[in-house]
């Protein structure tokens, strides 16, 4: 038997940032994580840290897709999701995106400042150059600006509209056939692989790494308390248990989280790589340089284990090539992963069940895992210390899926 102050299931950016925060506060921490880092959604993302693009890119259509996917199911999740699906347009229109945007932006700014502060001491790659959202046509740019202008004004997000010649002067890798762009100076970028490696290296000696979570052992008294986390060869006991397992389901716990597959292709051999992170506006494909050119995108609600659509890898390269020159570039790596998505577009962060529960969750970050990881970690550490600063809009019980006497099975 292993005994710790805190046991964390999940070794992606959120789980490791949480472990780092807790270890720094003196807690004895165990991280339950698989040996294949490529399984984590942190591995293959663009590395954007987006206090601007994050709140401006909450997509009502994608939120509806998640709610519909959940609504197909049976039981409590399906019934709640059907209700959410009926009201999602109304709630987003009433809030005009501002409430959600303010929350995401404040957390993203906190996280960006943490990355900037810690990159030197931990040794991961961090850059704040801003981000360029490029459009092929005048119509595409103007339609985007209709959405951006009022929300950016309400949230205090700075941006600049760039004409074609200004785009080419700033980022020469962008094709001169592109019409224009929006520059978000607040946004930054990290290299996900170097971040995960740096956090794991920093935690060695202070945090114990164990095998993957196999199941939760509940205490049997119907109060939503966990007795232990079970791996394939050990039972881990702790005072507090944290789930950072993304889109992967955990037996005995129902949360409205849908896996939305994302795709990634890395290219090498192209002589002209972009210096800036570039978002391909019409196709919502992200370009970023991590030694090689990384192209990421797609939003494909699915079940864990469903086979990927092979044609989507080629589509990423095709779409990226409309915005920057990819002549002579060759595919060096391909990857797919699962974004954990919720039916209201916000993460799920907080204590499960009532105040006596010892189970805390952090999931549902969709594309914003890297953007929100350090801020999420601070909220989680405060919960472990007995202080609840989690906004109500993020708490798991907002869905009414968790009874007061324990989790819905």
VEXFIVEX-522922 format. One record per residue (C-alpha): residue in three letters; x, y negated, z; residue number from 0. Coordinates in Angstrom, 3 decimals. Each point is the difference from the previous one (the first is absolute). Last residue first. Layout:
residuo_X_Y_Z_num
ALA_X_Y_Z_NUM
...
END
This chain:
residuo_X_Y_Z_num
UNK_-22.664_-5.761_-11.613_408
UNK_-1.135_-3.445_1.137_407
UNK_2.438_-1.297_2.583_406
UNK_-0.912_-0.300_3.671_405
UNK_-2.724_-0.736_2.510_404
UNK_-0.481_-3.587_-1.210_403
UNK_-0.682_1.292_-3.471_402
UNK_2.398_-0.757_-2.841_401
UNK_-1.431_-0.649_-3.435_400
UNK_-1.551_-3.318_0.954_399
UNK_2.078_-1.576_-2.806_398
UNK_1.325_-2.831_2.164_397
UNK_1.256_2.675_2.413_396
UNK_3.295_0.226_-1.875_395
UNK_1.059_-3.554_0.891_394
UNK_1.159_-2.306_-2.793_393
UNK_-2.791_-2.605_-0.034_392
UNK_0.054_-0.034_3.819_391
UNK_3.466_-1.577_-0.087_390
UNK_2.583_2.103_1.861_389
UNK_1.416_-1.806_3.031_388
UNK_-0.680_2.808_2.454_387
UNK_2.555_0.078_2.818_386
UNK_0.669_3.262_1.810_385
UNK_3.690_0.441_-0.844_384
UNK_-0.923_2.585_-2.627_383
UNK_-2.418_-2.513_-1.498_382
UNK_2.790_-2.589_-0.144_381
UNK_2.196_2.462_-1.872_380
UNK_-2.729_0.585_-2.563_379
UNK_-0.561_-3.705_-0.622_378
UNK_3.747_-0.542_-0.429_377
UNK_0.230_2.929_-2.429_376
UNK_-2.832_-1.414_-2.105_375
UNK_1.896_-3.269_-0.331_374
UNK_3.136_1.925_-1.051_373
UNK_-1.908_2.130_-2.567_372
UNK_-2.233_-2.641_-1.643_371
UNK_1.669_-0.676_-3.363_370
UNK_1.541_3.463_-0.199_369
UNK_-3.385_1.686_0.471_368
UNK_-1.887_-2.549_-2.102_367
UNK_-1.016_2.064_-3.033_366
UNK_-2.609_2.031_1.960_365
UNK_0.429_-0.936_3.676_364
UNK_-2.611_2.547_1.105_363
UNK_1.952_1.369_2.953_362
UNK_1.121_-0.846_3.517_361
UNK_-1.563_2.178_2.679_360
UNK_0.202_0.148_3.791_359
UNK_-0.912_3.012_2.167_358
UNK_0.191_-0.211_3.825_357
UNK_-3.710_-0.721_0.384_356
UNK_-1.093_-1.647_3.242_355
UNK_-1.044_-3.218_-1.766_354
UNK_-2.595_1.798_-2.094_353
UNK_0.286_1.781_-3.332_352
UNK_3.190_-0.260_-2.039_351
UNK_2.351_-2.823_0.996_350
UNK_0.978_-2.380_-2.726_349
UNK_0.858_-0.700_-3.612_348
UNK_-2.074_0.856_-3.056_347
UNK_1.189_-2.068_-2.947_346
UNK_-2.345_-2.304_-1.947_345
UNK_-1.536_0.504_-3.458_344
UNK_-3.554_0.596_1.233_343
UNK_-0.397_3.593_-1.178_342
UNK_3.498_1.015_1.153_341
UNK_3.075_1.067_-1.973_340
UNK_3.008_2.170_0.841_339
UNK_2.279_-0.158_-3.070_338
UNK_1.037_3.444_-1.173_337
UNK_3.219_0.656_-1.867_336
UNK_1.295_0.699_-3.475_335
UNK_3.579_0.014_-1.196_334
UNK_2.124_-0.099_-3.125_333
UNK_3.760_-0.467_-0.310_332
UNK_2.697_-0.918_-2.547_331
UNK_-2.210_-0.892_-2.966_330
UNK_2.016_-1.604_-2.784_329
UNK_0.442_-3.643_-0.994_328
UNK_1.317_-0.567_-3.532_327
UNK_-2.354_-2.978_-0.546_326
UNK_-2.029_-0.876_3.083_325
UNK_-0.618_-3.692_-0.701_324
UNK_-2.303_-1.592_2.550_323
UNK_-3.751_-0.678_0.043_322
UNK_-1.450_2.437_-2.551_321
UNK_2.620_2.563_0.980_320
UNK_-1.538_0.280_3.466_319
UNK_-3.247_1.171_-1.587_318
UNK_1.659_2.688_-2.094_317
UNK_2.217_1.187_2.852_316
UNK_-2.969_0.268_2.349_315
UNK_-2.087_1.683_-2.705_314
UNK_2.679_2.647_-0.489_313
UNK_-0.236_0.966_3.671_312
UNK_-3.790_-0.096_-0.222_311
UNK_-0.090_2.638_-2.732_310
UNK_0.915_2.690_2.525_309
UNK_-3.191_-0.490_2.009_308
UNK_0.974_1.229_3.462_307
UNK_-1.220_3.359_1.338_306
UNK_-2.406_-0.159_2.973_305
UNK_1.888_0.933_3.162_304
UNK_-1.543_-2.581_2.285_303
UNK_-3.402_-0.899_-1.433_302
UNK_-0.304_-2.897_-2.398_301
UNK_-0.575_-3.722_-0.383_300
UNK_2.291_-1.202_-2.834_299
UNK_1.454_-3.486_0.221_298
UNK_2.836_-0.463_-2.475_297
UNK_3.368_-1.739_0.447_296
UNK_3.744_0.176_0.375_295
UNK_2.925_-0.771_-2.302_294
UNK_3.464_0.191_1.584_293
UNK_3.026_-1.280_-1.916_292
UNK_3.162_1.627_1.323_291
UNK_2.241_-1.376_2.729_290
UNK_-3.258_-0.799_1.760_289
UNK_-1.423_-2.575_-2.423_288
UNK_-3.721_-0.601_0.122_287
UNK_-2.872_0.114_-2.474_286
UNK_-3.591_0.288_1.231_285
UNK_-2.897_0.939_-2.305_284
UNK_-3.308_-1.836_0.419_283
UNK_-0.795_0.497_-3.734_282
UNK_-1.105_-3.547_-0.827_281
UNK_2.499_-1.631_2.337_280
UNK_3.213_1.974_-0.359_279
UNK_1.478_-0.751_3.430_278
UNK_3.684_-0.899_-0.198_277
UNK_2.510_0.168_2.856_276
UNK_2.787_-2.361_-0.995_275
UNK_3.417_0.934_-1.417_274
UNK_-1.512_1.830_-2.944_273
UNK_2.173_2.602_-1.780_272
UNK_1.448_-0.528_-3.466_271
UNK_2.407_2.683_-1.199_270
UNK_-2.417_2.875_0.460_269
UNK_1.887_3.154_0.964_268
UNK_-2.128_1.007_2.942_267
UNK_-3.710_0.383_0.610_266
UNK_-1.919_0.978_3.097_265
UNK_-3.635_1.060_-0.336_264
UNK_-2.587_-0.221_2.769_263
UNK_-3.633_1.054_0.264_262
UNK_-2.628_-0.743_2.648_261
UNK_-2.697_2.394_1.142_260
UNK_-2.857_-1.322_2.100_259
UNK_-0.527_2.192_3.067_258
UNK_-3.173_-1.054_1.791_257
UNK_-0.246_-0.920_3.672_256
UNK_-3.356_-0.133_1.786_255
UNK_1.257_1.435_3.310_254
UNK_-1.036_3.341_1.440_253
UNK_2.272_1.707_2.517_252
UNK_-0.051_3.653_1.003_251
UNK_2.382_1.179_-2.699_250
UNK_2.291_-2.747_-1.256_249
UNK_-0.303_-1.182_-3.572_248
UNK_2.933_-1.337_-1.991_247
UNK_-0.613_-3.453_-1.499_246
UNK_2.460_-1.723_2.296_245
UNK_1.326_2.134_2.838_244
UNK_0.850_-2.793_2.426_243
UNK_-1.728_1.673_2.951_242
UNK_1.146_-1.066_3.467_241
UNK_-0.169_2.012_3.220_240
UNK_0.443_-1.479_3.471_239
UNK_1.071_1.611_3.288_238
UNK_1.762_2.752_-1.882_237
UNK_0.058_3.766_-0.447_236
UNK_1.536_1.656_-3.063_235
UNK_-0.668_3.651_-0.756_234
UNK_2.657_1.663_-2.106_233
UNK_0.580_2.386_-2.912_232
UNK_-2.305_-0.950_-2.866_231
UNK_-0.767_-3.354_1.589_230
UNK_-2.754_-0.601_2.570_229
UNK_-0.820_-3.396_1.496_228
UNK_-1.259_0.228_3.563_227
UNK_-2.893_-0.407_2.431_226
UNK_-1.734_-2.773_-1.897_225
UNK_-2.816_-1.988_1.539_224
UNK_-3.209_-0.761_-1.866_223
UNK_-2.124_0.342_3.108_222
UNK_-1.578_3.352_-0.748_221
UNK_1.706_1.920_2.810_220
UNK_1.804_2.465_-2.254_219
UNK_3.479_-1.548_0.179_218
UNK_0.347_-0.157_-3.759_217
UNK_2.893_1.793_-1.732_216
UNK_0.793_-1.922_-3.172_215
UNK_1.277_2.014_-2.942_214
UNK_3.006_0.776_-2.171_213
UNK_1.956_-3.219_0.546_212
UNK_3.269_0.189_-1.893_211
UNK_3.241_1.097_1.656_210
UNK_1.935_-1.956_2.623_209
UNK_2.080_-3.171_0.136_208
UNK_1.022_-1.141_3.486_207
UNK_0.532_-3.743_0.463_206
UNK_2.907_-1.793_1.725_205
UNK_2.968_1.863_-1.469_204
UNK_-1.080_-0.462_-3.583_203
UNK_-2.379_-2.935_-0.183_202
UNK_2.324_-2.370_-1.867_201
UNK_0.757_2.665_-2.629_200
UNK_-3.709_0.693_-0.520_199
UNK_-0.710_-3.712_-0.325_198
UNK_2.823_-0.546_-2.480_197
UNK_-1.021_2.982_-2.153_196
UNK_-3.622_-1.152_-0.132_195
UNK_1.043_-3.551_-0.888_194
UNK_2.554_1.109_-2.607_193
UNK_-2.624_2.159_-1.721_192
UNK_-2.606_-2.755_0.045_191
UNK_2.198_-2.695_-1.583_190
UNK_-1.426_-3.238_1.332_189
UNK_-1.730_-2.848_-1.779_188
UNK_-1.270_-3.456_0.836_187
UNK_-3.029_-2.217_-0.532_186
UNK_-0.264_-3.604_1.178_185
UNK_0.952_-1.512_-3.391_184
UNK_-3.077_1.347_-1.849_183
UNK_0.524_-0.811_-3.695_182
UNK_-2.984_0.279_-2.361_181
UNK_0.721_0.798_-3.630_180
UNK_-0.196_-1.023_-3.641_179
UNK_-0.791_1.116_-3.553_178
UNK_2.238_3.051_-0.431_177
UNK_1.484_0.308_-3.498_176
UNK_3.319_-1.303_1.319_175
UNK_0.491_3.358_1.696_174
UNK_0.973_-0.171_3.664_173
UNK_3.644_0.989_0.561_172
UNK_1.045_-3.667_-0.015_171
UNK_-1.602_-0.665_3.364_170
UNK_-0.012_-3.649_1.094_169
UNK_0.669_-1.597_-3.401_168
UNK_-2.285_2.524_-1.697_167
UNK_-2.833_-0.748_2.408_166
UNK_0.482_-3.755_-0.400_165
UNK_-0.110_0.361_-3.802_164
UNK_-3.269_1.938_0.182_163
UNK_-1.716_-2.422_2.375_162
UNK_0.187_0.600_3.735_161
UNK_-2.786_-0.506_2.536_160
UNK_1.433_-0.532_3.452_159
UNK_-1.126_1.508_3.301_158
UNK_-0.284_-0.900_3.679_157
UNK_-2.460_1.968_2.158_156
UNK_-1.835_-2.145_2.545_155
UNK_-2.756_2.569_0.534_154
UNK_-2.943_-2.122_-1.163_153
UNK_1.988_-1.554_-2.866_152
UNK_1.319_3.400_-1.110_151
UNK_-3.565_1.336_0.053_150
UNK_-1.387_-2.851_-2.073_149
UNK_2.798_0.070_-2.610_148
UNK_0.654_3.740_-0.304_147
UNK_-3.328_1.252_-1.357_146
UNK_-0.426_-2.558_-2.788_145
UNK_3.778_0.248_-0.472_144
UNK_-0.348_3.645_-1.011_143
UNK_-2.549_-0.876_-2.682_142
UNK_2.314_-2.729_-1.297_141
UNK_3.007_2.322_-0.202_140
UNK_-1.857_2.736_-1.891_139
UNK_-1.584_-2.491_-2.418_138
UNK_3.352_-1.624_-0.746_137
UNK_1.443_3.361_-0.928_136
UNK_2.812_2.378_0.929_135
UNK_0.010_-0.865_3.676_134
UNK_2.857_0.143_2.520_133
UNK_-0.280_0.050_3.801_132
UNK_3.444_-1.109_1.173_131
UNK_1.103_0.721_3.581_130
UNK_2.151_-2.040_2.357_129
UNK_3.750_0.258_0.304_128
UNK_0.052_1.283_3.547_127
UNK_2.344_2.961_-0.030_126
UNK_0.476_2.886_2.422_125
UNK_2.260_3.058_-0.342_124
UNK_0.429_2.068_3.146_123
UNK_2.889_-0.183_2.468_122
UNK_-1.592_0.070_3.447_121
UNK_1.766_-3.131_1.264_120
UNK_-0.221_-1.923_-3.265_119
UNK_-3.542_1.002_-0.923_118
UNK_-1.381_-0.712_3.473_117
UNK_-0.825_-3.719_-0.172_116
UNK_-1.242_-0.044_-3.586_115
UNK_-2.007_3.168_0.553_114
UNK_-1.539_-1.388_3.194_113
UNK_-0.859_-3.298_-1.739_112
UNK_-1.730_1.922_-2.781_111
UNK_-1.963_2.015_2.555_110
UNK_-1.297_-3.094_1.795_109
UNK_-0.896_-1.592_-3.334_108
UNK_-1.844_3.171_-1.009_107
UNK_-1.970_0.137_3.250_106
UNK_-1.135_-3.604_-0.431_105
UNK_-0.815_0.580_-3.661_104
UNK_-2.009_3.155_0.627_103
UNK_-2.181_-1.651_2.636_102
UNK_-0.530_-3.155_-2.017_101
UNK_-0.904_2.011_-3.091_100
UNK_-2.556_2.151_1.789_99
UNK_-1.811_-3.050_1.311_98
UNK_0.359_-1.919_-3.255_97
UNK_-1.210_2.647_-2.444_96
UNK_-3.062_-2.063_-0.743_95
UNK_-1.254_1.106_3.439_94
UNK_-3.554_0.045_-1.273_93
UNK_1.101_1.400_-3.357_92
UNK_2.001_2.814_1.584_91
UNK_-2.849_0.945_2.328_90
UNK_-2.629_-0.081_-2.743_89
UNK_2.050_2.025_-2.486_88
UNK_0.803_2.657_2.615_87
UNK_-3.561_0.442_1.267_86
UNK_-1.220_3.021_-1.962_85
UNK_3.417_1.707_0.005_84
UNK_0.282_-0.439_3.766_83
UNK_-3.331_1.754_0.550_82
UNK_1.038_2.849_-2.276_81
UNK_3.337_0.118_1.820_80
UNK_-1.731_0.498_3.345_79
UNK_-2.025_2.902_-1.364_78
UNK_3.011_1.620_-1.675_77
UNK_2.256_-0.317_3.030_76
UNK_-2.626_1.406_2.355_75
UNK_-0.774_3.140_-1.959_74
UNK_0.336_0.688_-3.701_73
UNK_2.239_-1.600_-2.542_72
UNK_-0.939_-1.868_-3.156_71
UNK_-0.166_-3.217_2.013_70
UNK_3.742_0.188_0.629_69
UNK_0.752_-0.328_-3.706_68
UNK_-2.594_-2.758_-0.317_67
UNK_1.590_-1.970_2.845_66
UNK_3.467_0.371_-1.548_65
UNK_-1.219_-1.101_-3.436_64
UNK_-1.768_-2.990_1.591_63
UNK_3.253_-1.139_1.593_62
UNK_1.729_0.427_-3.369_61
UNK_-2.607_-2.206_-1.680_60
UNK_0.175_-2.609_2.755_59
UNK_3.775_-0.340_-0.449_58
UNK_1.924_-1.636_2.830_57
UNK_2.753_-1.581_-2.094_56
UNK_0.236_-3.517_1.420_55
UNK_0.593_1.249_3.553_54
UNK_2.999_2.101_-1.095_53
UNK_1.320_-2.283_-2.768_52
UNK_0.836_-2.786_2.412_51
UNK_1.309_1.591_3.208_50
UNK_1.453_2.696_-2.260_49
UNK_2.940_2.138_0.988_48
UNK_0.428_1.951_-3.242_47
UNK_2.039_3.190_0.174_46
UNK_-1.380_1.350_-3.278_45
UNK_-1.211_3.241_1.525_44
UNK_1.497_3.456_-0.378_43
UNK_1.313_0.990_3.405_42
UNK_-2.434_-1.802_2.305_41
UNK_-2.803_2.308_-1.192_40
UNK_1.754_2.754_1.931_39
UNK_0.449_3.350_-1.739_38
UNK_3.276_-1.125_-1.566_37
UNK_1.630_0.055_3.438_36
UNK_-0.106_3.796_-0.009_35
UNK_1.062_1.233_3.467_34
UNK_-3.400_-0.468_1.553_33
UNK_-0.531_-2.362_2.916_32
UNK_-0.989_0.174_3.621_31
UNK_1.696_-2.917_1.734_30
UNK_0.682_0.333_3.739_29
UNK_0.381_-3.055_2.211_28
UNK_1.292_-0.696_3.500_27
UNK_-1.072_-3.602_0.593_26
UNK_2.459_-2.782_0.885_25
UNK_-1.473_-2.959_-1.844_24
UNK_2.478_0.393_-2.862_23
UNK_-1.093_3.617_-0.333_22
UNK_-3.571_-1.220_-0.422_21
UNK_0.824_-2.468_-2.780_20
UNK_2.233_2.488_-1.834_19
UNK_-2.628_2.748_0.260_18
UNK_-2.641_-2.383_-1.364_17
UNK_2.269_-1.006_-2.882_16
UNK_0.591_3.707_-0.671_15
UNK_-3.704_0.882_-0.060_14
UNK_-0.931_-2.993_-2.150_13
UNK_2.825_0.454_-2.511_12
UNK_-0.545_3.731_-0.415_11
UNK_0.778_2.575_2.665_10
UNK_-3.447_1.158_1.056_9
UNK_-1.314_1.441_3.260_8
UNK_1.229_-2.093_2.927_7
UNK_0.358_1.475_3.499_6
UNK_0.345_-2.493_2.852_5
UNK_1.257_0.280_3.583_4
UNK_1.528_3.374_-0.708_3
UNK_-0.260_3.608_1.168_2
UNK_1.108_3.040_-2.041_1
UNK_-1.177_3.513_0.892_0
END
